[in-house]
């Protein structure tokens, strides 16, 4: 039976994406993002309350659809070809979280995805993001003491002792938005290390300084702010950005989502329509849509395209936000 209301349609989209082991998720802003994904054979635990989502030994996702939540499906041009996602957007006027600018102790995390984590102490890192609170959580007395020693100071203040100890402590990272949360339990990689294959976070001070809510390449409608995103399986790369044989089925599946949740003006441009300056689409995004259409057509014709996929992870970080 087809959903009878917009809220039901969005909830159905979230449920279907959660059920698909090939789909990844992100929650965050430009420069600070948490990602959740799982392996096909990984044990999954249901949440103990009414939220949509799941927990694994490496992380968790918990979602509560809002009445004004708007999915925006999009594609962006990158060096290797294209990325795609469905941004979960809220109106700019109602998306704001706490906007704390200093490390702040919030007390026990009573909304933790797993009941056993609900006595852990939550600390807002004070990144002053519009639609997301980037937090850490721990039950370790030494880690709590260290985090408390940095309360009231900006995270990146040289005098703040947290920055020097954060990797060693590796507390749970908990990113919060009005649509829900992603929690990451895996250790934080040290200097020169790489992000783990499963759930992980990125906090990039250089990007945070821009004050943007999302990358300029991401075609988010005016007046809306992306706070999370769905990342369906990609046709020519896996979740880690590694090359796989082109999968026409994956491509077709996302085109269905794009046609349902994408910007109609941008879709018209992609399918050969003329760019109209008065539309919701910028010339930059229109040009990218044409380029993507051409590259996808070459894949579908079976032509070999040499692609530099080494930059995909960095490109994905920018696009996820």
Number of C-alpha atoms within 10 A of each C-alpha: 3 7 11 8 9 13 16 14 13 21 20 14 14 19 14 11 18 19 11 13 15 17 19 21 23 28 32 31 31 27 24 25 24 27 27 24 23 24 12 10 7 11 10 15 14 16 18 11 12 10 15 17 24 20 21 20 14 19 24 27 28 23 20 17 18 14 12 15 22 21 23 23 25 25 24 20 22 19 13 20 19 22 22 23 28 24 29 24 23 24 16 14 9 12 20 18 15 14 15 18 16 19 24 21 20 12 13 17 19 14 14 23 27 20 13 8 17 18 16 20 21 26 25 27 26 22 23 19 23 21 27 29 27 27 22 23 30 23 16 12 10 11 20 19 10 17 29 16 14 21 20 16 19 21 21 17 12 11 12 19 18 24 17 12 13 16 14 13 18 19 24 22 26 27 25 23 22 20 21 21 26 31 29 28 20 20 17 22 15 12 7 6 8 9 17 14 12 18 25 24 27 15 16 13 13 9 16 17 11 12 14 15 21 22 19 13 15 20 24 22 14 10 10 19 25 30 30 30 23 25 24 22 21 24 23 21 18 13 19 13 18 12 17 11 9 16 15 14 11 14 18 12 14 22 17 12 18 20 13 13 17 21 18 15 17 24 18 14 20 21 11 11 13 11 17 13 10 7 11 15 22 16 13 11 20 23 16 21 24 19 17 20 17 13 18 17 12 13 17 12 9 10 10 9 11 8 11 12 17 13 12 21 15 10 20 20 21 20 26 31 25
